[in-house]
Amino acid sequence: MPRLLADITPLKESPAFRRLYIGSALSAIGTQLTIVAVSLQIYSLTQSTFSVGLLSLFALVPLVVAGLYGGAIADAQD
């Protein structure tokens, strides 16, 4: 029978890993809250969903471009 839950033994045994894991989780939550807050602020300033869409597009383009170039560089090095 396959295990349904992840093994959390490293979190129990290693305080350093536990701090790293908690810090990473808090950082991810903060990033998502920032995305929501900036979108709400843009909408409250402009009352335009188009502006919120442009904001999302401008945030997405660098991720896609960096991902493509980063992937090509990683493939070349591997």
Distance bins in CASP14 RR format, pairs under 12 A and 6 or more apart:
PFRMAT RR
TARGET T0000
AUTHOR 0000-0000-0000
RMODE 2
METHOD distances of the structure
MODEL  1
6 21 0 0 0 0 0 1 0 0 0 0 0
7 13 0 0 0 0 0 1 0 0 0 0 0
8 14 0 0 0 0 0 1 0 0 0 0 0
8 17 0 0 0 0 0 1 0 0 0 0 0
8 18 0 0 0 0 1 0 0 0 0 0 0
8 21 0 0 0 0 1 0 0 0 0 0 0
9 17 0 0 0 0 0 1 0 0 0 0 0
9 18 0 0 0 0 0 1 0 0 0 0 0
10 16 0 0 0 0 1 0 0 0 0 0 0
10 17 1 0 1 0 0 0 0 0 0 0 0
10 18 0 0 0 0 1 0 0 0 0 0 0
10 20 0 0 0 0 1 0 0 0 0 0 0
10 21 0 0 0 0 1 0 0 0 0 0 0
11 17 1 0 0 1 0 0 0 0 0 0 0
11 18 1 0 1 0 0 0 0 0 0 0 0
11 19 0 0 0 0 0 1 0 0 0 0 0
11 20 0 0 0 0 1 0 0 0 0 0 0
11 21 1 0 0 1 0 0 0 0 0 0 0
11 22 0 0 0 0 1 0 0 0 0 0 0
11 24 0 0 0 0 0 1 0 0 0 0 0
11 25 0 0 0 0 0 1 0 0 0 0 0
12 18 1 0 0 1 0 0 0 0 0 0 0
12 21 0 0 0 0 0 1 0 0 0 0 0
14 20 0 0 0 0 1 0 0 0 0 0 0
14 21 0 0 0 0 1 0 0 0 0 0 0
15 21 0 0 0 0 0 1 0 0 0 0 0
15 22 0 0 0 0 0 1 0 0 0 0 0
16 22 0 0 0 0 0 1 0 0 0 0 0
16 23 0 0 0 0 0 1 0 0 0 0 0
17 23 0 0 0 0 0 1 0 0 0 0 0
17 24 0 0 0 0 0 1 0 0 0 0 0
18 24 0 0 0 0 0 1 0 0 0 0 0
18 25 0 0 0 0 0 1 0 0 0 0 0
19 25 0 0 0 0 0 1 0 0 0 0 0
19 26 0 0 0 0 0 1 0 0 0 0 0
20 26 0 0 0 0 0 1 0 0 0 0 0
20 27 0 0 0 0 0 1 0 0 0 0 0
21 27 0 0 0 0 0 1 0 0 0 0 0
21 28 0 0 0 0 0 1 0 0 0 0 0
22 28 0 0 0 0 0 1 0 0 0 0 0
22 29 0 0 0 0 0 1 0 0 0 0 0
23 29 0 0 0 0 1 0 0 0 0 0 0
23 30 0 0 0 0 0 1 0 0 0 0 0
23 31 0 0 0 0 0 1 0 0 0 0 0
24 30 0 0 0 0 0 1 0 0 0 0 0
24 31 0 0 0 0 0 1 0 0 0 0 0
25 31 0 0 0 0 0 1 0 0 0 0 0
25 32 0 0 0 0 0 1 0 0 0 0 0
26 32 0 0 0 0 0 1 0 0 0 0 0
26 33 0 0 0 0 0 1 0 0 0 0 0
27 33 0 0 0 0 0 1 0 0 0 0 0
27 34 0 0 0 0 0 1 0 0 0 0 0
28 34 0 0 0 0 0 1 0 0 0 0 0
28 35 0 0 0 0 0 1 0 0 0 0 0
29 35 0 0 0 0 0 1 0 0 0 0 0
29 36 0 0 0 0 0 1 0 0 0 0 0
30 36 0 0 0 0 1 0 0 0 0 0 0
30 37 0 0 0 0 1 0 0 0 0 0 0
30 38 0 0 0 0 0 1 0 0 0 0 0
31 37 0 0 0 0 0 1 0 0 0 0 0
31 38 0 0 0 0 0 1 0 0 0 0 0
31 59 0 0 0 0 0 1 0 0 0 0 0
32 38 0 0 0 0 0 1 0 0 0 0 0
32 39 0 0 0 0 0 1 0 0 0 0 0
33 39 0 0 0 0 0 1 0 0 0 0 0
33 40 0 0 0 0 0 1 0 0 0 0 0
34 40 0 0 0 0 0 1 0 0 0 0 0
34 41 0 0 0 0 0 1 0 0 0 0 0
34 55 0 0 0 0 0 1 0 0 0 0 0
34 59 0 0 0 0 0 1 0 0 0 0 0
35 41 0 0 0 0 0 1 0 0 0 0 0
35 42 0 0 0 0 0 1 0 0 0 0 0
35 52 0 0 0 0 0 1 0 0 0 0 0
35 53 0 0 0 0 0 1 0 0 0 0 0
35 55 0 0 0 0 1 0 0 0 0 0 0
35 56 0 0 0 0 1 0 0 0 0 0 0
35 59 1 0 0 1 0 0 0 0 0 0 0
35 60 0 0 0 0 0 1 0 0 0 0 0
35 63 0 0 0 0 0 1 0 0 0 0 0
36 42 0 0 0 0 0 1 0 0 0 0 0
36 43 0 0 0 0 0 1 0 0 0 0 0
36 52 0 0 0 0 0 1 0 0 0 0 0
36 55 0 0 0 0 0 1 0 0 0 0 0
36 56 0 0 0 0 0 1 0 0 0 0 0
37 43 0 0 0 0 0 1 0 0 0 0 0
37 44 0 0 0 0 0 1 0 0 0 0 0
37 55 0 0 0 0 0 1 0 0 0 0 0
38 44 0 0 0 0 0 1 0 0 0 0 0
38 45 0 0 0 0 0 1 0 0 0 0 0
38 51 0 0 0 0 0 1 0 0 0 0 0
38 52 0 0 0 0 1 0 0 0 0 0 0
38 53 0 0 0 0 0 1 0 0 0 0 0
38 55 1 0 0 1 0 0 0 0 0 0 0
38 56 0 0 0 0 1 0 0 0 0 0 0
38 58 0 0 0 0 0 1 0 0 0 0 0
38 59 0 0 0 0 1 0 0 0 0 0 0
39 45 0 0 0 0 0 1 0 0 0 0 0
39 46 0 0 0 0 0 1 0 0 0 0 0
39 48 0 0 0 0 0 1 0 0 0 0 0
39 49 0 0 0 0 1 0 0 0 0 0 0
39 51 0 0 0 0 1 0 0 0 0 0 0
39 52 1 0 1 0 0 0 0 0 0 0 0
39 53 0 0 0 0 1 0 0 0 0 0 0
39 54 0 0 0 0 0 1 0 0 0 0 0
39 55 1 0 0 1 0 0 0 0 0 0 0
39 56 1 0 0 1 0 0 0 0 0 0 0
39 58 0 0 0 0 0 1 0 0 0 0 0
39 59 0 0 0 0 1 0 0 0 0 0 0
40 46 0 0 0 0 0 1 0 0 0 0 0
40 47 0 0 0 0 0 1 0 0 0 0 0
40 49 0 0 0 0 0 1 0 0 0 0 0
40 51 0 0 0 0 0 1 0 0 0 0 0
40 52 0 0 0 0 1 0 0 0 0 0 0
40 55 0 0 0 0 0 1 0 0 0 0 0
41 47 0 0 0 0 0 1 0 0 0 0 0
41 51 0 0 0 0 0 1 0 0 0 0 0
41 52 0 0 0 0 1 0 0 0 0 0 0
41 55 0 0 0 0 1 0 0 0 0 0 0
42 48 0 0 0 0 1 0 0 0 0 0 0
42 49 0 0 0 0 1 0 0 0 0 0 0
42 50 0 0 0 0 0 1 0 0 0 0 0
42 51 1 0 1 0 0 0 0 0 0 0 0
42 52 1 0 1 0 0 0 0 0 0 0 0
42 53 0 0 0 0 1 0 0 0 0 0 0
42 54 0 0 0 0 1 0 0 0 0 0 0
42 55 1 0 1 0 0 0 0 0 0 0 0
42 56 0 0 0 0 1 0 0 0 0 0 0
42 58 0 0 0 0 0 1 0 0 0 0 0
42 59 0 0 0 0 0 1 0 0 0 0 0
43 49 1 0 0 1 0 0 0 0 0 0 0
43 50 0 0 0 0 0 1 0 0 0 0 0
43 51 1 0 0 1 0 0 0 0 0 0 0
43 52 1 0 1 0 0 0 0 0 0 0 0
43 53 0 0 0 0 1 0 0 0 0 0 0
43 54 0 0 0 0 0 1 0 0 0 0 0
43 55 0 0 0 0 1 0 0 0 0 0 0
43 56 0 0 0 0 0 1 0 0 0 0 0
44 51 0 0 0 0 0 1 0 0 0 0 0
44 52 0 0 0 0 0 1 0 0 0 0 0
45 51 0 0 0 0 1 0 0 0 0 0 0
45 52 0 0 0 0 0 1 0 0 0 0 0
45 55 0 0 0 0 0 1 0 0 0 0 0
46 52 0 0 0 0 1 0 0 0 0 0 0
46 53 0 0 0 0 0 1 0 0 0 0 0
46 54 0 0 0 0 1 0 0 0 0 0 0
46 55 0 0 0 0 1 0 0 0 0 0 0
48 54 0 0 0 0 1 0 0 0 0 0 0
48 55 0 0 0 0 0 1 0 0 0 0 0
49 55 0 0 0 0 0 1 0 0 0 0 0
49 56 0 0 0 0 0 1 0 0 0 0 0
50 56 0 0 0 0 0 1 0 0 0 0 0
50 57 0 0 0 0 0 1 0 0 0 0 0
51 57 0 0 0 0 0 1 0 0 0 0 0
51 58 0 0 0 0 0 1 0 0 0 0 0
52 58 0 0 0 0 0 1 0 0 0 0 0
52 59 0 0 0 0 0 1 0 0 0 0 0
53 59 0 0 0 0 1 0 0 0 0 0 0
53 60 0 0 0 0 1 0 0 0 0 0 0
54 60 0 0 0 0 0 1 0 0 0 0 0
54 61 0 0 0 0 0 1 0 0 0 0 0
55 61 0 0 0 0 0 1 0 0 0 0 0
56 63 0 0 0 0 0 1 0 0 0 0 0
57 63 0 0 0 0 0 1 0 0 0 0 0
57 64 0 0 0 0 0 1 0 0 0 0 0
58 64 0 0 0 0 0 1 0 0 0 0 0
58 65 0 0 0 0 0 1 0 0 0 0 0
59 65 0 0 0 0 0 1 0 0 0 0 0
60 66 0 0 0 0 0 1 0 0 0 0 0
60 67 0 0 0 0 0 1 0 0 0 0 0
61 67 0 0 0 0 0 1 0 0 0 0 0
61 68 0 0 0 0 0 1 0 0 0 0 0
62 68 0 0 0 0 0 1 0 0 0 0 0
62 69 0 0 0 0 0 1 0 0 0 0 0
63 69 0 0 0 0 0 1 0 0 0 0 0
63 70 0 0 0 0 0 1 0 0 0 0 0
64 70 0 0 0 0 0 1 0 0 0 0 0
64 71 0 0 0 0 0 1 0 0 0 0 0
65 71 0 0 0 0 0 1 0 0 0 0 0
65 72 0 0 0 0 0 1 0 0 0 0 0
66 72 0 0 0 0 0 1 0 0 0 0 0
66 73 0 0 0 0 0 1 0 0 0 0 0
66 74 0 0 0 0 0 1 0 0 0 0 0
67 73 0 0 0 0 1 0 0 0 0 0 0
67 74 0 0 0 0 1 0 0 0 0 0 0
67 75 0 0 0 0 0 1 0 0 0 0 0
68 74 0 0 0 0 0 1 0 0 0 0 0
68 75 0 0 0 0 0 1 0 0 0 0 0
69 75 0 0 0 0 0 1 0 0 0 0 0
69 76 0 0 0 0 0 1 0 0 0 0 0
70 76 0 0 0 0 1 0 0 0 0 0 0
70 77 0 0 0 0 1 0 0 0 0 0 0
70 78 0 0 0 0 0 1 0 0 0 0 0
71 77 0 0 0 0 1 0 0 0 0 0 0
71 78 0 0 0 0 1 0 0 0 0 0 0
72 78 0 0 0 0 0 1 0 0 0 0 0
END
